[in-house]
Structure formats: structure tokens, C-alpha cells
């Protein structure tokens, strides 16, 4: 099944923004995008959808939440023209 059919357009937009930010964060951007991506509550729902599609995971480290990308997430980022290094992939 195509991963794009498993997520909403808003979730895709949020995913792609995190993927674009990966290079500035050594592959694992901090959770939290601006209001242009909806409320924090709405973004949590989108993150849940992205996790269920196995595109990313989040971890809490010393009170900060970070994005970890999967192999499928890296593939989706690359399919959308985002440069994504193999070393940024944290799980299969």
C-alpha cells in the first residue's frame, strides 16, 4: 500500500517540513513546528498518524522531544526532492 494513502495531506506537509529540517539537526529535528502547521494539539494528531505509517518515531530526551526517521520516511522524503542522508535513518 502506498504510504501517502495512509496519511492526510496535512500530515504529509508536516512530515516534509521535519524532513527538510533534518539536515540542520544532524538528522533528528526537535518536535514543534510553528502555528502555520496548525495548533500543537493538531500537530500531535498528525505525528501519531506519521508514527502509525512507520515514517518516524519520537523520543523524549531530557525533556526534549526529537524526531527519528525510518527507512520508509527517508524514502518518502527523497521521493519529494528532499536530500536525506542514510546516516539519518534510525530504524527500519
Secondary structure, DSSP 8 states (H G I E B T S, - for coil): --GGGGS-HHHHHHHHHHHHHGGGGTT--BS---GGG--HHHHHHHHHHHHHTTSEEEEEETTEEEEEEEHHHHHHHHHTT----GGGEEE-
